[in-house]
Amino acid sequence: MALTDKKGLLVSWLGALLVDAGVTPLTAIRLISSASGLLLLAVVALLGRELYGRTVGLVAGALALVMPFAVVQTTVGTYDSTVAALGASALLLEVRIARSPRITAALLLALVFAAGALTKPSTYVAVALLPVSLLLFDWDSPDKRRRLARWAGCVGIALTGVVAAEALMRSSDLYFAQGPANYHSLSQVLTHPLTLLQAHWPAVRSGLLGYVTAPLLLLALFGAVAGLLIDAKRMGVLVAWFVGMLIAALLIPYDAYPRYVVPAIPMLAVITAFAITRAWAALSPPQLRIRRAPIAALALLGAALVPALLFDARFVAHPRTAHYPGLDEAGFVSSTTAAAVVVDAAAEIRRRSNPTQPVINVAHFGGYHDPLEFALNGRKGLVRPFFLVTESPPMTVVGSEQFLVVEGPLPPSGVRRLGFQLVGRFARPRGGLPVLLFER
């Protein structure tokens, strides 16, 4: 499925290793997402230090820790935190190669490019933005030709990662199989760019307001303007990457979800950190003998962080019922992709099952059956019972199915005639689609 979907191949491999080690599938994907989040925090801090010094790096890392995007996307188990970590890693390595071309950094960048290609097509933006790093190239160096040749050689090494990943994926016939429409083709993007921008902007806007918050966006705007006036090259790299990632979120996906802006947010964290350090320096210089100025600066910063911290607190306290931006609300809470209640239904099936029965057939109707299968068949080595989950409309269910799981508000017609009785109803919050459990 990862090959036909053109996404998630690397995550699938890592998840398979964790499952083989005894971790449940749902926990495995969350562990990968959390590990990506930790990598992202470290890379954001390193990127801030690389461009603006230790203080900005520390503040950027702290901001990335409390921004809602990190709290949510590193725990719910989506690909977006992995994409963001790989994108930020690519930017850090591209900056270092532009400043000091080294083979080690080029090899690391090749690995990052390969990992990105095996994760999601949107990571190719990091490849397209490679020339932006030349803003930080020392064009005044007396040996700039030699350094530029070394940079080009490093870029060539880095691009081998993309080529190798593409060759690996294309070696399977599944890559060319017709899968679901997840991404627009290049011809679609070039033919209807304005239409796509207009259609997807509401989702991207809600993602920025929800996963960054308005006060921090205003600080980032101040930081971008101030940074471009002070040193257009360093800030220009961050702004160009932010805009590039934002355009990718607007044009590439077939369906726009607010969480698709997450790969653009690490650059905002560094820009916002720069704004905070500049504001602090302006409000509390040594020659300004105003004792309350630092206190006022801390108060303003605290006020700017309040919306983000409130979002974090609500999510940590009640992740199933917390409010999310835009369409992520449906994806995480009320639609069939919100799998928390499916896990509850799986627990009830286990409770009602005979542990001595080798195989128990379960029919599933509506939504995705993967979460149910993952929740039922658990850890490596589970033999009794093994749950065979099949996608079956109720009218085609045959005599072997002991349980029927239906995602929808009403029992389908014909269920009772087939001998099924409703034994559980698991509600999703805010009027979302419930999960109905039948047994016979």
N, C-alpha and C positions, 0 to 999 in steps of 0.2 A: 504493500500500500504506500509506503514512503516513497518508492520510486515513481509510482503512477501519480501520486499527489505532487511530486517534485518538491518535497520538503520533508525534513525530519529524519533523513537517513542516519546521520551521525547520532542523533538523540536515540533513535531506535536501537542502534548498535550498543551504545552505552547502557541503555535500559535493559537490553538482553543480558549484558554481563552482570548487571546488578540482580536481575531476576535469577540468573543461574547461580548467583551466590546466596540466594535465599530470600531476597527482598521481594515484596509484593509489587506487581506492575505499577499500581497507582502511586505507591511510595517511591518507586524507582524514578518516575518522571519528576516527582517533586524534589527528590534529592538532586537530580541533575539541574533543575531550575534553581535550587538554592545554592548549589556550587557555582553556577554561572553568576548568581547575584554577588557572591563573595568575591569572585574574580573581578566583576565589574567595579565593585567598591575600590579594590586595590588599584585597578587600572585608572580609574578616574582620579584618584589621589596622585598616582605617578604622572598622569598627564598634566595635572595642575602644577606639579612641581617642575616638570620638564619645561613648561612654557613660562611660568611666573614665579617659581621658587617654592620653598618648603611651606610657607604660611598658606599660600593659595592652595597648595596640594592638600594640606590637612583640612582646610575649610571645605574644599570640594568633596573630599571623601566623606566628611561629616554630613554635608548636604545630601549627597547621594544616599546616605544611610536613612535619612528621615523623610526624603521625598516620597510621596505615596506610591510612585511607580515601582520603587525598589521593594517596599513592604508587600505590595500586592503581587507583582509579577514574579518575584523570586520564591513565592510559596504556593501559588495556585497550580503551577505545573504547566505553563505554556512555553512555546519556543522563544518568546520575545525577549526574555532575559538573556538567553544564550546568544541571540542575534545581537543584542545590545553589547554584551561583553566582547564578542568577536569584533564588532565594529569599532568599539573604543580601543581595543588592543591593536587593531590595524592602524588607527590614527596615531597612536603612540609610537608604533614602530616606524611608520612613514615619516613622522617628524624627526625621529632619531636618525633615520637613513639620510634625510635631506641635510641635516646638520653635520653628520659624520658617517659617511657611507661605510658600513662594515658588513662582512659576510655573515656574521652571527645574526645580526638583526634581519638580514635578508632571508636567511633560512627560517627564522621564527615567523617572519611575515608570510612566507610560503605556506607554512603550517596553518597559520590563521586563515589565509585565503582558502586553503583546501577545506578546512573545517567549516568555513562559512558556506562554501559551495555545496557541502554535504548537509547543510542545515536548512537554508532557505534562499531562494533566488534574490531576495531583497539585499542580501549581503554583497552582491556584486557592485553595489553603489560604492563600497570601500575601494574597489578596484578602479572604478571610473574616476574617483576623486584623488587618485595618486598624484597627478600633476599639481594639485593645489599645494602639496607640501613644498614645492619649489619656491614658494614665497619665503621660506625660511632658509633657503640655500644661500651660502655666502658668495654673492655675485661679485664682491669686491676683492676676493682672494686672488693673489697673484697666480696661483695654480688652479684657477677655476675650471680650466678645460680638463685637467686630469681628474679633478674631483667630480665634475659632471659625468665624465666617462665611468667613473666608479659608481656613481649614483645610477646610471643607466644599467650597468652590470647587475647591481643589486636588485633593480626593478625586474630585470629579466629573470633572475633567480626566483624572486617572489611570485612571478606570474606562472612559473612551472607548477606551483601548488594548485592554481585554478585548472590548468591543463590536465594535471594528473587526476584531480577530482572529477572533472567532466569525462575523461576517458574511462574512469572506473564506473561511473553511473551509466554511461552509454554502452558499456560492455554487456549490460543486461537488456533483454528484449522488453522487460517490464517498463524500462524508461520510456519507450516509445508507445506503450499502451495508452489508450485513451482513458484518462482519469478525470476527476472532477475539475471544473474550471475554477482554479484558485487565483490565477494571475492573468493580467492582460498581456497580450503579445506586444512586441515592439511596434508593429504596424498599427495596432489599436491605439497605443499611446500617442504615436505621431499623428494619427488621423483625427483623434478627438481629445486633445489635451485639455482644452478649456471645459469641455463637457465633464470630463472626469474630475477636474479640479473643483468645479462647482458642485458636483454630486457628492464628493468625498470630504469637502471642507468641513461640514458640520461635525462629522465624526472626529476629524483631526483636532478641530477646535475644542470639542468636549474632552478629548484626551489630554490636551495641554492644560486646560483649566482644572481637570480632575486629578491628573497624575503629577502636576507641577504646582498648581494653585496660582491664582491671580497675583498675590503679592510677590511671590518669587519670580513670576514672569516679568513683573515690572522691574524688579531688581536686575534681572537678566538683560532687559532692554537698556537700562542705565549702564550696565557693565559693557554691553556691546558698543554703545555709542562712545563711552569714555575710552574703551580700549582701542577703538578704531582711530580716535583722535590722538591717543598717546603713542601707539605702536600699531599701525594698520596691518602689518604683516602677521604678527602673532595672533591678534584678534581676528584677522581676516581668515586664517585657517579654520578657526573654531566656527565662525559665522558661516563660512562656505560649507563646512561639513554639516552643520545644523540644517541649513537650507536644503542641501542635497538629500539628507535623510528624510526631511519633511516632504520633499517632492516625491520621493520614493513611496512614502506612506500614502500619498494622494493619488499616484498614478498606477503603481504596480498591482496592488491587490484587487481582486475581482469584487470582493465585498469589503467595505471600509469598517474597521472596528477601531475604537479609540486607542486600544493597546498597541496598535501598529505605530504610534508615535514614539514608543519607548526607545528604539535605537537612536533617536535624535536627542533624547534628554541628557545623556552623559555630557554632551557639549554644553548644554544649558547649565549643568551643575558647575562646570569650570568657569563659565562666563559669570554666573551668579556669585561664585566664590571671589572672583576678581573684583566684582562690584562691591562686595562686603568689605574686602580688605582696603579698597580705595576709599570707601566711605569712612571706615574707621580711621584711616590715616588723615583724612581731611577734617574729621571732627575732633580728633584728639592728638594734634601735633605737640611736641614738647614745648614749643614756644608759646602755645596757646594756654594761658593759665586759667582755664575754666574747668573746675573740678568735676562739674556735673556733665560735661560733654561726653565722656566715656559711658556714663550711666545712661544718658539719653540715647547713645548709639546702641547700647545693649537692649534698651527698651524697644527701640524701633525694630531691631533684628528679631527680638522675641515676638513682637506683634506680627511681623511678616511670616513667622514660622507657625503661628497658631492654627491657621486652616489646615496645614499639612499634618501637624501633630494630632489634631482632632480626627482627621481622616484615618491616620494610623491607629489611633486608639479604638475607633469604632470597628475597624477591620480586625484588629487583634482580638477584641472582645467577642465579636460575633461575625466571623467571616461569611457564614451562610446567609446572613440577613443584611450585611452592610450594603450601602448604596454605592454603585459604581458608575463611572461616566458612560453616557450614551448607550450604545448597543452592548457594551460589556455587562450592563445590568442584566440583560436577558441571558447572555452567554454564561455568566457566573451564578445567576440566582434563579431565573424563572423558566428558561427554556430547556429542551431536552439535553443540551450540552452541560447543564448544571448537574453533576453526577453525584452530589452528596447524598440525595435521597435514594439514588440507585444503590449506593453502598448499604443504606439502611434496609432496603428491600432484599439485598443479597444476604444480609445477616439473618433476616427472618426466614429466608429459604433454607439456610443452613440449619437453623434451629428446628425446622419442621422436617428435615431430611433424615432418612435412615442411614446412619454411618456405616452400616455393613453392606449397603447396596453399592456395587462397584461403579455404576454409571447412572446418573440422574439427568433426564432430558428436560431442558427448560426452553420454552418458546418465548421469543421477545418480539413485540409488535410496536413500531413507532420509535423514532429516534435512533441513537447509535447503540449497538449491542456490545461494543468493546468494553465500556466501563463495567457492565454487568458481568461479563465473562472474566475480566481481570479481578473483580471483587470476589467472585465465587471460587475461582481456581487458585487463588492465593499463591502460596510459596512453592518453591521447587520441591519435587518429591512427593507432593500430595497425590495419593492414589485413591483413597476412599473417603467420601465419594468424589468422583470426577463429574463435573457438571458440563454437559454438552449443550451449549447455547446456540440456537438457530434463529434466524430471522424468519418468522412465519406469521402471515396474516391469520387471525383467529379462525376464519372459515376453512383454512387448509390444514389446521392442526390435526394430527392423526393420534392414534391411541397411545403412543409411547411417551408423550409429554406429560410429566407429572405437575409441572408448574407453568404458568403463563404470566408473563410480565407485560403490562400494557401501559404505555405512556400516553395519557389522555384523560379527560375528565369523566368520561362515561364508559361503561362496559360495552364492548362491541356486540353487535347482534350475533346470536348463535353460540355464545360462550356457554351459557347454561345448558343448552341442548347437548353440548359436547361433554357435559358432566363437570364443568369447572364451577367452583364456588369462590366468591370474593372473600379473602382471608386477611387482606391488609390494604390500607390506603395511605400513601406517604405523600404529604403535601409539600409542594415547593412554595417558598415565601411569595408574598405580594401577588397572589392569584395566578402563579405560574402553573404549568402543566403538572398534575399529580402523577404519581406512579401507582398503578393498581396491580395487586398481586392476587392471582387466582391459583387454586389447587384442586386437584381431583385424585 
